[in-house]
Amino acid sequence: MALERRRVADLLLAGVDATGWKQAIAHLDHHRVSNSVTIDKRIRDDLTTVALSGRLDSMTASEVEQRLLARAMVASVNLVLDLSGLDYISSAELRVILMVAKQTKAAQGQFILCGMNQQIRMIFEISGFLTILRVVERCADALTSAASA
């Protein structure tokens, strides 16, 4: 039930009205990679929003990489990665995020991270990723920025 409320909230933030919900929900992809991580992906025109939740570790790196790179390789696609549900991220997943960011840029798209909690933000800061990746505090701002590009 909470996931459905989150999806509806995401749709409202993205500007989808009540009549467009059924169409927009058709473009939602909810995938549990393992017991530790879930990927929710929403595609709307040239904007893809991916919400990662749980623990991203070396056990999930390969599948998360495959799913994110598949969308990042599409020309001119803007990718917003919502990390608000993330509890932990390993160095293997940091590498995946960097690869996806590079691939998105190579395909002439934008890559934006949003919704980091304090612990995740500290990991990105220590790794130096905050200086090389675009990070926005609020996901609503990231969606607005990516959609207007």
C-alpha contacts under 8 A as a table, 3 or more apart, distances in Angstrom:
res1	aa1	res2	aa2	distance
1	M	4	E	5.17
1	M	5	R	6.40
2	A	5	R	5.10
2	A	6	R	6.19
3	L	6	R	4.99
3	L	7	R	6.20
4	E	7	R	5.02
4	E	8	V	6.25
5	R	8	V	5.13
5	R	9	A	6.09
6	R	9	A	4.99
6	R	10	D	6.08
7	R	10	D	5.02
7	R	11	L	6.17
8	V	11	L	5.01
8	V	12	L	6.21
8	V	21	W	7.94
9	A	12	L	5.09
9	A	13	L	6.18
10	D	13	L	5.06
10	D	14	A	6.15
11	L	14	A	5.00
11	L	15	G	6.38
11	L	16	V	5.29
11	L	17	D	7.83
11	L	21	W	7.27
11	L	24	A	7.44
12	L	15	G	5.10
12	L	16	V	5.32
12	L	17	D	6.66
13	L	16	V	7.50
13	L	140	A	6.34
14	A	140	A	7.83
14	A	143	L	7.01
14	A	144	T	7.96
16	V	19	T	7.95
16	V	20	G	5.73
16	V	21	W	6.46
16	V	24	A	7.46
17	D	20	G	5.40
17	D	21	W	6.56
18	A	21	W	5.42
19	T	22	K	7.21
20	G	23	Q	5.45
20	G	24	A	6.13
21	W	24	A	5.03
21	W	25	I	5.83
22	K	25	I	5.18
22	K	26	A	6.32
23	Q	26	A	5.23
23	Q	27	H	7.06
24	A	27	H	5.37
24	A	28	L	6.93
24	A	42	R	7.98
24	A	44	R	7.42
25	I	28	L	5.08
27	H	42	R	5.71
27	H	43	I	5.60
27	H	44	R	7.27
28	L	40	D	7.05
28	L	41	K	5.65
28	L	42	R	4.49
28	L	43	I	6.77
29	D	39	I	7.86
29	D	40	D	5.64
29	D	41	K	4.95
29	D	42	R	6.32
30	H	38	T	7.40
30	H	39	I	5.93
30	H	40	D	4.47
30	H	41	K	6.40
31	H	38	T	5.79
31	H	39	I	5.15
31	H	40	D	6.29
32	R	35	N	7.16
32	R	37	V	6.20
32	R	38	T	4.30
32	R	39	I	6.18
33	V	36	S	7.52
33	V	37	V	5.67
33	V	38	T	5.70
33	V	39	I	7.11
33	V	60	T	6.77
33	V	63	E	7.04
33	V	64	V	7.53
34	S	37	V	5.59
34	S	38	T	7.22
34	S	60	T	7.17
36	S	54	G	5.42
36	S	55	R	5.27
36	S	56	L	7.34
37	V	52	L	7.06
37	V	53	S	5.58
37	V	54	G	4.47
37	V	55	R	5.43
37	V	56	L	6.29
37	V	60	T	7.50
38	T	52	L	5.89
38	T	53	S	5.31
38	T	54	G	6.51
39	I	50	V	6.72
39	I	51	A	5.81
39	I	52	L	4.91
39	I	53	S	6.70
39	I	64	V	7.97
40	D	50	V	5.59
40	D	51	A	5.04
40	D	52	L	6.59
41	K	48	T	6.99
41	K	49	T	5.70
41	K	50	V	4.36
41	K	51	A	6.38
42	R	48	T	5.67
42	R	49	T	5.19
42	R	50	V	6.43
43	I	46	D	7.48
43	I	47	L	6.02
43	I	48	T	4.48
43	I	49	T	6.51
44	R	47	L	5.34
44	R	48	T	6.28
45	D	48	T	7.91
46	D	76	S	6.86
46	D	77	V	4.74
46	D	78	N	6.03
46	D	147	A	7.99
47	L	77	V	5.87
47	L	78	N	4.84
47	L	79	L	6.05
47	L	80	V	7.64
47	L	146	A	7.04
47	L	147	A	6.48
48	T	71	R	7.76
48	T	77	V	7.11
48	T	78	N	6.17
48	T	79	L	4.94
48	T	80	V	6.26
49	T	79	L	5.94
49	T	80	V	4.76
49	T	81	L	6.00
49	T	82	D	7.12
50	V	79	L	7.52
50	V	80	V	6.25
50	V	81	L	4.97
50	V	82	D	5.93
51	A	81	L	5.97
51	A	82	D	4.46
51	A	83	L	6.17
51	A	84	S	7.62
51	A	85	G	7.36
52	L	81	L	7.44
52	L	82	D	6.28
52	L	83	L	5.61
52	L	84	S	7.62
52	L	85	G	6.18
52	L	86	L	6.14
53	S	83	L	6.87
53	S	84	S	7.29
53	S	85	G	4.14
53	S	86	L	4.43
53	S	87	D	7.12
54	G	85	G	6.28
54	G	86	L	4.94
54	G	87	D	5.34
54	G	88	Y	6.93
55	R	86	L	6.23
55	R	87	D	5.45
55	R	88	Y	4.66
55	R	89	I	6.15
56	L	59	M	7.91
56	L	60	T	6.17
56	L	61	A	6.95
56	L	86	L	7.61
56	L	88	Y	5.89
56	L	89	I	4.69
56	L	90	S	6.19
56	L	93	E	6.27
57	D	60	T	5.59
57	D	61	A	6.16
57	D	88	Y	7.56
57	D	89	I	5.91
57	D	90	S	4.88
57	D	91	S	7.78
57	D	92	A	6.68
57	D	93	E	6.31
58	S	61	A	5.09
58	S	62	S	7.79
58	S	90	S	6.69
58	S	91	S	7.98
58	S	92	A	5.60
58	S	93	E	6.97
59	M	62	S	7.46
60	T	63	E	5.79
60	T	64	V	6.16
61	A	64	V	5.31
61	A	65	E	5.88
61	A	92	A	6.23
61	A	93	E	5.52
61	A	96	V	6.99
62	S	65	E	5.14
62	S	66	Q	6.22
63	E	66	Q	5.04
63	E	67	R	6.24
64	V	67	R	5.25
64	V	68	L	6.10
64	V	96	V	7.85
65	E	68	L	5.31
65	E	69	L	5.85
65	E	96	V	5.60
65	E	97	I	7.87
65	E	100	V	7.62
66	Q	69	L	5.37
66	Q	70	A	6.11
67	R	70	A	5.40
67	R	71	R	6.98
68	L	71	R	5.55
68	L	72	A	6.19
68	L	100	V	6.55
69	L	72	A	4.81
69	L	73	M	6.02
69	L	99	M	7.95
69	L	100	V	5.61
69	L	103	Q	7.27
70	A	73	M	5.72
70	A	74	V	7.39
71	R	74	V	5.67
71	R	77	V	7.70
72	A	75	A	7.86
72	A	77	V	6.81
72	A	79	L	7.01
72	A	100	V	6.16
72	A	101	A	7.77
72	A	103	Q	5.89
72	A	104	T	4.67
72	A	107	A	7.35
72	A	109	G	7.96
73	M	103	Q	6.11
73	M	104	T	6.25
73	M	107	A	6.07
74	V	77	V	5.90
74	V	104	T	7.86
74	V	107	A	6.51
75	A	107	A	4.68
75	A	108	Q	6.25
75	A	109	G	6.87
76	S	104	T	7.88
76	S	107	A	5.75
76	S	108	Q	4.82
76	S	109	G	4.36
76	S	110	Q	7.83
77	V	104	T	7.19
77	V	107	A	7.47
77	V	108	Q	7.37
77	V	109	G	4.82
77	V	110	Q	7.01
78	N	104	T	7.38
78	N	109	G	4.80
78	N	110	Q	4.54
78	N	111	F	6.03
78	N	146	A	6.05
78	N	147	A	7.71
79	L	104	T	7.36
79	L	109	G	7.34
79	L	110	Q	6.05
79	L	111	F	4.88
79	L	112	I	6.34
79	L	146	A	7.63
80	V	111	F	5.94
80	V	112	I	4.79
80	V	113	L	5.86
80	V	114	C	7.26
80	V	142	A	6.79
80	V	143	L	6.91
80	V	146	A	7.44
81	L	111	F	7.64
81	L	112	I	6.16
81	L	113	L	4.82
81	L	114	C	6.23
82	D	85	G	7.67
82	D	113	L	6.14
82	D	114	C	5.04
82	D	115	G	5.68
82	D	116	M	7.72
82	D	139	C	6.58
83	L	86	L	5.25
83	L	113	L	7.12
83	L	114	C	6.01
83	L	115	G	5.18
83	L	116	M	5.29
83	L	117	N	7.81
84	S	114	C	7.20
84	S	115	G	4.29
84	S	116	M	5.27
84	S	117	N	6.32
86	L	89	I	7.47
86	L	116	M	7.71
86	L	117	N	7.85
86	L	120	I	7.54
87	D	120	I	7.39
88	Y	120	I	6.78
89	I	93	E	6.17
89	I	94	L	7.06
89	I	120	I	7.10
89	I	123	I	7.96
90	S	93	E	5.34
90	S	94	L	6.42
91	S	94	L	4.87
91	S	95	R	6.31
92	A	95	R	5.23
92	A	96	V	6.50
93	E	96	V	4.80
93	E	97	I	6.21
94	L	97	I	5.12
94	L	98	L	6.28
95	R	98	L	5.11
95	R	99	M	6.19
96	V	99	M	5.09
96	V	100	V	6.18
97	I	100	V	5.13
97	I	101	A	6.11
98	L	101	A	5.07
98	L	102	K	6.23
99	M	102	K	5.17
99	M	103	Q	6.15
100	V	103	Q	5.07
100	V	104	T	6.02
101	A	104	T	5.17
101	A	105	K	6.22
101	A	111	F	5.60
101	A	133	L	7.59
102	K	105	K	5.16
102	K	106	A	6.11
103	Q	106	A	4.98
103	Q	107	A	6.21
104	T	107	A	5.14
104	T	108	Q	6.51
104	T	109	G	5.15
104	T	110	Q	6.31
104	T	111	F	6.26
105	K	108	Q	5.05
105	K	109	G	5.18
105	K	110	Q	6.09
105	K	111	F	7.09
106	A	109	G	7.36
110	Q	146	A	6.79
111	F	133	L	7.82
111	F	134	R	6.90
112	I	133	L	7.35
112	I	134	R	5.18
112	I	135	V	5.80
112	I	136	V	7.05
112	I	142	A	6.53
112	I	146	A	7.69
113	L	116	M	7.88
113	L	133	L	7.64
113	L	134	R	6.26
113	L	135	V	4.73
113	L	136	V	6.16
113	L	142	A	7.60
114	C	135	V	5.76
114	C	136	V	4.88
114	C	137	E	5.37
114	C	138	R	5.93
114	C	139	C	5.08
114	C	142	A	6.60
115	G	136	V	7.26
115	G	137	E	5.42
115	G	138	R	5.55
115	G	139	C	5.71
116	M	119	Q	7.92
116	M	120	I	5.78
116	M	121	R	5.55
116	M	137	E	6.83
117	N	120	I	5.48
117	N	121	R	6.04
118	Q	121	R	5.10
118	Q	122	M	6.14
119	Q	122	M	5.18
119	Q	123	I	6.55
120	I	123	I	5.15
120	I	124	F	6.41
121	R	124	F	5.08
121	R	125	E	6.06
122	M	125	E	4.90
122	M	126	I	6.06
123	I	126	I	5.24
123	I	127	S	6.15
124	F	127	S	5.18
124	F	128	G	6.19
124	F	129	F	5.12
124	F	130	L	5.75
125	E	128	G	5.13
125	E	129	F	6.06
125	E	130	L	5.34
125	E	131	T	7.87
126	I	129	F	7.73
127	S	130	L	7.92
128	G	131	T	5.84
128	G	132	I	7.17
129	F	132	I	5.20
129	F	133	L	5.77
130	L	133	L	5.56
130	L	134	R	7.17
130	L	135	V	6.80
131	T	134	R	7.87
136	V	139	C	6.92
136	V	141	D	7.01
136	V	142	A	5.98
137	E	141	D	7.78
138	R	141	D	5.43
138	R	142	A	6.63
139	C	142	A	4.88
139	C	143	L	6.14
140	A	143	L	5.18
140	A	144	T	6.28
141	D	144	T	5.11
141	D	145	S	6.08
142	A	145	S	5.07
142	A	146	A	6.02
143	L	146	A	5.21
143	L	147	A	5.91
144	T	147	A	5.24
144	T	148	S	6.19
145	S	148	S	5.41
145	S	149	A	6.50
146	A	149	A	5.35
